[in-house]
Amino acid sequence: MLPPMSSLVWIELDGKAPEHNLKELSRCAKKNVKLCAVVKSNAYGHGVAQMAELLPSTHWFGVNSLEEGLELREIGVKKPVLLLGHVPLKRLDEAVKADLRLTIFNRESILALLKLGKGSKPVNIHLKIETGTARQGILIEDIEDFVGGIKKSESLILEGVSTHFANIEDTLNHEYAENQLLRFHEAIDTLKKLGVDPPIKHTACTAASILFPETHFSMLRAGIGLYGLWPSRETYLSAVSCGKMIPDLKPVLTWKTKIVQIKILSEGSFIGYGCTYKTTRKTNLAILPVGYADGYDRSFGNRAYVLINGRRAPVIGRVCMNHCMIDVTDVQGAGLEDEVVLLGQSGSETVSAEDLAEWAGTINYEIVSRISPYLDRRVV
């Protein structure tokens, strides 16, 4: 059982932004290309139940785990759901019964599916090809072995083939991605020589969807862009420099909390664990009930700022497990239980996922996906 959700820290989701972003990415797509909305990891921290409802136009959904796929079925999703990760061999029957598409990259998975025997539901499978990311995937020289196993069963349907790019977001030089695409074409040629041609071919993440139409094939797997976030600064610069259509992506998520105490400290007071901050003036200190247990990174202390009534307030001292402290001396009228924006916009000021990522030394993906699943997600 999940612990009760705090009413003092919550997420607001722009109810119109997900469909807007989906349509913007669709404008980048080649004609008749399907869109798969990737909602793994609690929809990148946004809330899978909420995002599934806010994306009525998507053709497919993509998740990482069996549990995520079953959750979509439990909340009533009828559309095709593609599992991108490994399904435990002993639980493959659950995936089959739930009519989940399976990404296959282990021989053992094929053997386990064969053991389900005659009479089992048809299973749509997608072969994941290793083209240079060195994660889950089948080496090209092993494709024949996998196809042979699939042909042994009348219930296994080779519906799709895919790969994933290793270096398409973090660089302005896309030679490595182009070489991966060549290897994927080699894999397709190998499949055709073996007498199979899966109807659904998919390689394109958000960055590839924007930058390279030649990666679109039958379906786009849109992740970070659906949530109104660019994959990287380099992706945006590449799109601009190459004259690509620039999708108007709108951030979906705003993260908020409330002030739970205000106190006045004298000059020379130390703030928080380790005494890492010392006041240089009489300071109005506000306490926020959010910390690294909620996903608000410990490294934000003495670096980040939050927004109150359209004004910036710096985070001072170390971020604690359940609290952090901010200086509201210059925020006129700040009071108990005033609303505070941790990520999002207030007035003309904004704290973006990219800002938080820079302060934490990471990427916007990690910032949003680490937000605690226990927090309330409210569609506004």
Secondary structure, 3 states (H helix, E strand, C coil): CCCCCCCCEEEEECCCHHHHHHHHHHHHCCCCCEEEEECHHHHHCCCHHHHHHCCCCCCEEEECCHHHHHHHHHCCCCCCEEECCCCCHHHHHHHHHCCCEEEECCHHHHHHHHHCCCCCCCEEEEEEECCCCCCCCECHHHHHHHHHHHHCCCCEEEEEEECCCCCCCCCCCCHHHHHHHHHHHHHHHHHHHCCCCCCEEEEECHHHHHHCHHHCCCEEEECHHHHCCCCCHHHHHHHHHCCCCCCCCCCCEEEEEECCEEEEECCCCEECHHHCEECCCCEEEEEECCCHHHCCCHHHCCCCEEEECCEEEEEECCCCCCCEEEECCCCCCCCCCCEEEEEEEECCEEECHHHHHHHHCCCHHHHHHCCCCCCEEEEC
